[in-house]
Amino acid sequence: MKKDKRGSANKKRPIKSGRKYADKRSKPQGGKSRSAKNAASAKTERTANGKARSGGECVVGVLDCKGDRFGFIACDGGDVFVAGHNLGGARHGDTVRAEIVGESTGRDGVRKRDGRISEIIERNPLNIVATVVYENNCYCAVPDDRHYGELLEITSLGGASEHDKVIIVTEQRGGGDTAKVVAVLGRADDIGMDVLSVIASHNLRVDFPRDALEQAEAYGDSVDEREISAPYRRDFRDDVVFTIDGSDSKDFDDAVSLARTENGYRLGVYIADVSHYVTERSPLDREALLRGTSVYLADRVIPMLPETLSNGLCSLNEGVDRLALCCLIDFDGDGNRLDSEVCEGVIRSKARLTYTGVQALLDGDEKLRTRYASLVPMLELMKELTLKRRKLREARGSIEFKLTETEIKFDANGRVKDICKKPALLSAGIIEEFMIAANCAVAEKFQRAKIPFVYRAHERPPAEKIQALNDYLDAVGINARCPLCPAPKQVADLLAAADTSLSAAVSRVALRSMAKATYEPKNYGHFGLAEEFYCHFTSPIRRYPDLMIHRIIKAYLRGGGAAVKKYKDATFDVSVRSSKAERTAQDCERKVDDYKKAEYMSAHIGEKYTGVISSVTDFGFFVELDNSAEGLVRMATLPPAALFDKRRLCISCGMKRYRLGDAVDITVTGVQGDRIDFALA
């Protein structure tokens, strides 16, 4: 991932990034709720005189359902409980309107509002994927997602047989739901069926329509010479420019260069000019907007653009001419940004480097240093600037969560052979810092130009979540508090103050306290990065917002403010669509990772491990192992006296407490689908 930057006309005085963030605002200007958040958040509906629409309080939100038995609607004022007889035909994931009809006490002793669904505003667009089983003399469907129920009688098999993985629709009959098979995906135990099930359940677009493929193929495999020599393009082909990516990457949408200057440094960030090929309202553009983003699953990628472009003409491959949108940034000797410019250009990458290779080179690998002798001085200079930029970012209050990514490795047959945590490499940090620099530079430059744009927004966390974080810190004995309306630096300092043994747990709780980042047509800053201006500019091959702002930037560079007025309405639509597509992609990626971790652990049932409690609920606690696999120790396996304490996030068993961050010894007892079961050893 990549990020950062802004722009100023003053080359002598450094810009103090994020200088106003802490006290600038806690809510969007104008009093309107964020565009990309409206569809996801529940709200209380009232008329102008304060009365609810139907005489009582109403809420609108997404239903989190447990089959046809009951459900919840998450609201700022507390969850609304909906009993089975009040569901009104609504199912999990539907957007609904509910009337508040009373109160009840939950198992945790907390008072909850009771609701009755009065309207289904929008049906859940996701497919229901299930496995066909034969039980009690009839065929039944077992949904992968138990929110839809645990065992549904099938009224129409649609050609399916026992142990098939299928797509179903549910129907209400008599006292409950039944299922009808509408598509057969294959055998449930086929290799890769877990991934196919996730793809099917989320309606991911896998195949490209013919007209989009034909448009991509019509461009050929080389850049048009007339475009290279166009008067609005600058020629960077003689500059030392190269890419640094993962060893298995096939699409390269960013390249970098760095030079020492009289005042400090000049950084070049060169991003593939995807908008030159994905023209507005073309078949490629329509399909890219529908997809919104590439989806990176454990064993495959579902790209936003056809491979002819993503791995070909739009990929900054070594030794070939490629069109680019270029951001050139000047820094002083301490790494403070002085100025920036954006232009259209053409480049020719001098090398395709990898994170592991660059890391080895920086660590002193003589063979690699000899092979890339001409690039070593620039890579060393990049390391120097990165460390300075990182130091400035940390001083500003950029929040670093102490969490690691997982790497899943497969054998030749496509089965998981290992899972492990990825090491944090400085080489990857170089690209991250440079992309943050470019993203911030572009966001500020075009915010100040007051043109329609798509920004990446990360809001200040809500006070109630910060209070929950403070309650947790108190429960685990950490003598630190976060203000209910914090500045980024205050959250960063809190994470830094956590004891080493609890740092991962505190990071996890703090991360859950953060607001979700979204795409917005207005600039609201980025709380996590402590940046006043931020956008996504650096990945137009895989993210539609980046592609959209490339289109806007180029129109502005060629025609000024009048040329971009037509994009005002489009930025709102793109923001909403892209935020939704991103959430879907993240859900799919997490789900597939869970399946693959469960597949790996299924070969280790009965084995003992030491892990850390990563989450505590009223039905047990989750334990994360060193390899990142996470399993559940169910409340039913604990002593009868076990009690869940919601405020302290712990389960008490007599004198023994199981708290978030505690180390425990477990035994792997079972695996079902994407779920792993543990028991205390």
N, C-alpha and C positions, 0 to 999 in steps of 0.2 A: 504494500500500500504506500501511497505517496501523498505529500501535502505542502504547503506554505506561501505567503508573501504579499506586497503592496507597491505603491509608487509615489514619488514626490518630485517636484520641480527643483527642489533645493539639493544640490549635490554636496554641499559642505556640511550640513548639519544632519546627523543621523536621526532617523525616525524611531521613536520609542514605541515599538509594537505593543498593542494592547494597553496603551497608556490610560485609556478612559474606561476600560471594560468594567472594572470593579464597581464603579459608581454611576455608570452611564444609564442603565435601565435594568429593571427586573421584569418588565412586561413589554410586549410589542407596542410601538407608538400607534396612536389612533384608537386604542381600545378594542381592536378587532382581534379575534382569535386567529392563530396561525392556520393558513390554508391547508397544509398537509396534515394538520392534527385534527381538524374538525370531524373527519369521518371516523376517527379511531376513538375519540374520547366521549364518554357518556356525560350527559348534562341534565340538569333539572330544567324543566320547561315551565315558564310562567308568562303570563300576559303582562301588559304594561302596568297594571294596578297591583301586581304581585301575586295574584291568584293563579293557581294552576289551571291548565286548559280545561280539565273536566271537573273542576271543583276541588280536586285533591292534587297532591304532588305527583308529577310524572317524571320519568327519566327516559332518556334515549341512549342506547349503547349496544355493544356486541354481547350476545349471550354466550356464556361459558357453561355448557350443558353436560350433564351426566346421563346420556341416553334420554329416556322419557321419564326419568325419576325426579330430577330437579335440576336447577341451574342457578347461575349468578350473573348479575350485571355489575361490572366494576364501576364505581362512581366516586367522585371526590369526597362525598359525605359518608362513605362506607358502602360496602357491597350490598346489593339488593338481592335477597333470596327469592327464588321463584319455585314453588312446589310443582310437582308433576301435573296436578290438576289445573294449574294456572298457566301452563306453557302455551296454551292456545294454538297448538300446532307448530310452534316455533322449534327449531332445532339448533344444535351447536353451531356457532359462527354466524347466525342470522343477526342482522341489525334490527333491533326491536324498540317499540315504545311500550313502557310498562307503567301502570298506575300503582302507587303505594297504597296497600290495603291494611297494613298493620305492622307489628313488630314481633320478633321471636328471639330466643336465646340460643346461640350455637353451642357446639360441643366444647368450645374454648371459653364459654361463659360470656362472650361478647354479644351485646344486643345488636341484632340486624333488622333492617327493614324488610318487610315482605312485600312482594310485588305480584301483579297479575298482568300478563302481556295482553295489551289491547290492540296492537298493530304490528305486523311484520313489515318493516320498511324495505328491507333488502334481504334476499335469500343469500346464504353462504355460497359463494361461487365455486368452492372447492369440491372435488369429487370425493366420494367415500370409497376407499379401497378396503377390501376384506378378503378373508380366506374362507373357502367353502369347507364345511365339516358335515359329518353325518352323525346326528345325535338324536336319541329318543324317537327313532323311526322316521326322521325327516331331515331334509337338508337345511342347514343353518349357515348364516354368515357371521364371522367373527371380525368386526372392524379392526383395522390396524390402530386407529385412533379410538380409544374406549370412550371418548366423549359422546360418540354416537350410539353407545350401547355395547353390551358384552356378548350377546348371542341373539341374533335376529332370525326368525323363521323365514325361509326363502319361499316365496309364492311362485316365482318364475325363474328357472335355472338359466335360461338363455343359452343353452349349449355347454354350460360349465359342468364340471364333475368334481368329486371330492378332492381336496388339496389344491384346487386351482386358486390363483390370485385373481380377483375380479373387481370390477367397479359396480357398485350397487346404488340404487335409489331407495329411500325408505318411504313407506306408506303407512298411514295410521289405520289400523283395523281393530275393532273391538277395544280391548283393554290396553293395547300397546302398539309398538312399531313392528312392521314386517319389512322384508327386503325383496327387491327385484333386481336380478343381474342384468346389466345393460352392456357389459363388455368383459371379455376374458383376456387377461394380461399374460397368463402362462402358468407354469407349475410353481407353487409357492417355494419349493426348495431349489429352484434353478439359481445358479450363480448370477448375482447381480439383480435378482428380482426385487430385493429390498430397495435398490436405487430406482428401478423402474416404477415401483409402487409410490415412492415419494414424488417422482416426476409426474405420474398420473394424478395423484391426489391433489397436486397444486396446479394442474392444468398448464404445466410449462410447455412452451412452444419449442419443439425439437426440430422439426423439418421446416425448411424455408420454402415459401411459395415460389412457383416457377418464375414469375415476373421479377422477383427480387434476385434470384440466382442469375437470370439472364442479364439483368442490369449490371451485376457485379462482374460477370464474365466478359461483358462487352468492353470493359476497360483494358483488357489485355494484362500483360505482366510487367510493363515498364511505364515510366512517367513520360507524358507527352512533352516533347522538347519545346513546344510553343509555351507551355505553362512554366517551364523552368526559366525561360527568358522573359517572362512577363515583367513589365516595369515595376509592378508592386511587390515583386519577390526579391529578397536579398540572397546572394549566393554564399553559403557557408561551407561549400564542399571541400575547400582547402583547409578548413579549420580541423583541429584534432577533436573530434566528437565521437563518443562511443556509448554503448548501452551496458547496463549492469542489471541482470535479472536472475531469476531462479534457473537452475540447471535444466529444468524440464519445461521452461517457458517456450512458446512458439510464436507469440505475438508480442512485439516490442513497440510500445507506443510512446516511449520517452527515451531521450538520449541527453547526455550532459557534457559540458566542457567547463574548464575553470582556468583562469589566468591571474597571475599576480599583477596588480596595477600600482601606480604611484600612490594612490590613496588606500589601497587594500586589496580587493579582489573583484573580478568580474566573472559572474556565473552565467552560463548559458544553459537554459532548459528548453529542449526542442521536442515538441509534441506532434505526433503524426497528424497531418491535415486531413482528417477523415471527412470533414464537411465538404471537401472538394469533390469527393466521390458519392457521398450520401447526400444527394441534393434534396432540397426542400420539397416535401409532398410527393417524392418519388416512391416507387415500390420498396426500395431499401429503407427509406426514411419511415414509411408507414409501419414496416415490420419492426424496425429498431425501436420505435416508440411503443409498440405493443409489448415488446420484450422488456424494455427499460434498462436492462443490465445483463451482462453475462453472468451465468450461475456456475460457480466453481465447486463441484461435488468431489468427493474423495477420489474417485477413479475416472472422472471425465469432466469436460467443460461443455456447457451449453452456451455457445457464443451469441452475442447480440447481433453480430454481423457474419455473413458467410465467410468461410475460411479463405476464399479467393481474395478477399480484402483483408481480413483480420490477420492472416498469416502471410499475406502477399503484399499487394500494393500499399496498404496502410501500415505495414510493419516495417520498422526502421532497421532493416536487415543490413548486415555488414557488407560494405563494398558496393552498394547500389544507390542510385539517386532516389531520394524520397522527398516529397513535399512535407513541410512542417509549419506549424505556428510556433514562433520562437519568443521566449521571454528572457530578456537580458537584464541582469540585476547587478548593480554595483554595491559593494559593502566596504565599510572602512576596515581598518586593521583589527578591530575588536569583533567584527562580524555584524555590526549594525548596518541595516540597509540604508543606503543613501539615495538611490534612484533606480528606476526600472523603465524598460520600454518593451512593447509587444509589436511584433512584425510578422509578416508572412515571409517564408524562406524556403530554401532547398538545401538539404544536407546529404552527406555520404558518410555513414558510420565507419570508423576506422577499425572497430573491434566489437565483438559480441562477448562481453565478460559476464561471469557468474558471481553470485554473492560468495560462494565458497572459495572460488578461485581468487577473488580480490582480497578476501580475508586472509587466505594463506599468504598471498603476496605481501600484504601489510604486516603480517606476522614474521616475515623474513624468509619465505620459501625461495631459495636461490634459483631453482630451476625456472619458476614462474617469473621471477624478477629479471632473469636473463631473456626469457621469451618475450616479455612485454617491457623491455628496457626503455623504449621510447615513451611509454605511458607511466612509468613509475613516478617521475617527478610530479605529474599532474595528480595521480592517485594519492600521493603523500600530501599534496597541497589540499586535496579534497578532505582528507582526514583532518587536517589542521583546521579548516574552516568549519567542518561539521562539529568538532568539539567546542569551538567557540560559539557557534549558533545554539548548540544544545545547552551550553552553560547559560546563555542569555535567556533561552526559553524557560529553563528551570527557575532562574531568578525572577522571571515575570510571573511564574505560577502555573505553567503548563502542567497538567496532571498526568502523572505516570502511574498507571495501575500495574502492580507487580504480578502480572499474569502471563502465562506462556501459551504459545500455539502448539497444536498437535500435528504430528506428521504420521500418516498412515501408509504403510508399505505393503505392497501386494506381490504375490508370487506370479509365476508365468500363467497360472490358471485363473487368475483374478481373485484369488482368496487372500484374506488379510494374513500376512505373515508376521507383522510387528506393528506396534504403535508406540510412539515415544514423543517426548516434548522437543520442539525445535529450539536449538540454541539461539540466543540473541547475538547477532553478528553486527559488528560496527559497519561492515560493508553495506548491509541492508539499511543501517541507520544513516549512511551517507545519502542514499537515494531518498529516504523518507524526509530528511531535513531539507534537501533541495526541492522536493516536490511541495513541501509545506511553504517554502519560500516563494515558489512560483504561484501557488494558489492564493496566498495572501496578497502578493503584488498585483495580480490580476483583479482580485476582488476590490481592492482599494481604488485602483486606477479607474475602473468602470463604475464604481459607486460614486466617485467624485465627478465622473462625466454625466451622471444622472441619466443613464440609459436603461431600458428594460434589461433584466439580467436574471440568472438563476443562482442563488447563493446557497451555501451549505451552512445551516444554522444549528447551533447547539445551545439550548436555553439553560439558564440558571436552574438548578434542581429545586423542586417544590419544597416548601417549609416542612410539610408533614413527613416527607421522606428523610430530610435532614434530621428531624426529631427522632425518627426511628433509628437512624445511624447513631445518634448520640445515646439513645437507650441501649443499643448494643455495646457501644464503647464502655458505658457504665457497667453493664452486666459482666464484661470480660475483664474488668479492672484496669482499663486504660484511662489514665488521668488526662484526658484531652477532650475538647468539645469543639464543635463546628457551629458558627453562627447560623441562625435559621435563614438568613439571606447572605450567603457567603460569597466572597470573591474567590476566583480560582486558586489564588495563592494560599488561602486558608485551608482549602481542601487538600492541596498538595502538601502543605506542612503537616497536616494531620496524618496523611499516609506515611510521610517520612518519619514521623514520631513513633509509629507502631513498632513494637518489639518484633525482632526477626521471626520468632516462632508464630506470631499472629499476623505478620504483614500480608500474607496471601489472603487470609480470612477477612481482614479489614478491607483490603482492596476489593474483594468480592462483594462485601456489603456496601461499600462506597459506590461501586459500579452500579449496583442495583438502585442506588439512590439517585443516580443521574437521570436527567431527561434524555429522551431519544433524539438523536440528531435527525434532521429532516432537510428537504430541499424547499426553498422559499423564494418567492419573487421579490422579497425585500431583504436587506442585510440586517441581521440581528446579532452578528458576531458569533464566535465559537468559544463557549465557556471552557471546555476541556483543554483547548490549546491556549487559552487566555489571549485570543486574538480578536481584535475589533472588526476585522474584515476577513472573510473567508469564503471560498467557493471551491468547486471541483473542476479543474481545468486540465488535469494531466492525464486523463484516461478516456479519451473519446472512442477508442475501440471497444471498450467494455461498459461504458456508462453513458446513458443518453443525456443527462444534464451537461456533461462536458462537451458532447457533440453540439448541443443547443447553444451553449455560450461561445463555442468556436464560430458558429454561424453568425451570431450577433457581433462578435468582435471583428470578424472580417467585413461585415457590412458596414460597421462603424469606421474601420480603417479606410475603406474605399469611398464611403459616402457621407460620413459624419452622422450627427444626431438624427437628421431627417430620415436617414436610411433604415433606422432601427425602430422607429415608432410602431411599425406594424407588428412587432414582436411582443407588445405589452400584454395582450390577452394570452398569448401562447406561453409566456413564462409561468403564469398561474397554473395552466393545465399541465405543463411539463413537470412543475414542482409536485403537484398532487400525484400524478401518475408515477413519477420516478420514486417518490417516497414509498408508495405502495409496492412497487416492483422490488425495491431494495428489501423491504420487510419480508416479502415472499421468498426472495433468494436466500436471505439469512436463515429463515425457518427451514428451508430445504437443506441448506448446507449443514446446519446443526443436526437435523434429523438423520441425514445420511451418516454423519460422523458417529452419532449414537448407535446406529445399526452396525457400523463396521467395528466399533469398540466392543459391542456385544458379541459380534461374530468371533472376534479374537478371544474374548474371555470365555466363550463357550468351550474352548479347548483346555481351560484351566479350572474347571469345576472341581471343588474339593481342595484346592490349593489355598494356602494362607498368605496374606499380604498385610503390610502396614500402610494405612492411609490416613487422610486428614478429613475430618467432618467438614463438608462443603455447604450443607444446607440442612436446616432442622424444620420439621413440619409436625402437624398433629398426628400424622400417620407413620412417623419414623424419621430417620435422618439419613442423608446421603453421605457417602464416603468417597473421596477422590483418591485414587492410587497415584503413585509416582509416574506411571505411564499415561496418566490423564483419564483412564477409564473410571467411570463413576457408577456406583451401585447403591441400592437402598437396603438399609437395615430396618425392617418393618417393626412397627410398634408391637405387633402381635408376637414377635420373637423375643421381646424384652420382658422382664418380670412384670407381673400384674400390677404392681404399684407404680409403674412408670407414668409420669405426668408431663405434659407439654406446657412449657412456659413461653407464651408468645412474645412477651416483652423482652425477656432475656435470651430468646432464641436458644433454648436448651431443653433437654428432656431429663428429668430427675428420676432416679431409681434409688430411693432411700437416700443414703449419704453420697451416692455416686451421681455426678452430673455429666451429661454429654453435650458439649457446647461446640459452636462453630469454631473451627480452628484446632480442636483437640485431635491428637493422634490416637488412633485405635487400631487394634489387630482384628482382622476379619477373615472369614472363610468365604470363598465363592460358592454359593449354594444352587444357583440356577440362572438360566438365561431364557427369556421369552421375547422374541421380536427385538425391539431396541432397548429392552429393560434388563438390567442385571440385578440379581438379588444377592445380598451379603447377609451373613450372620456374624455376630461377635464371636471371635475365636476364644 
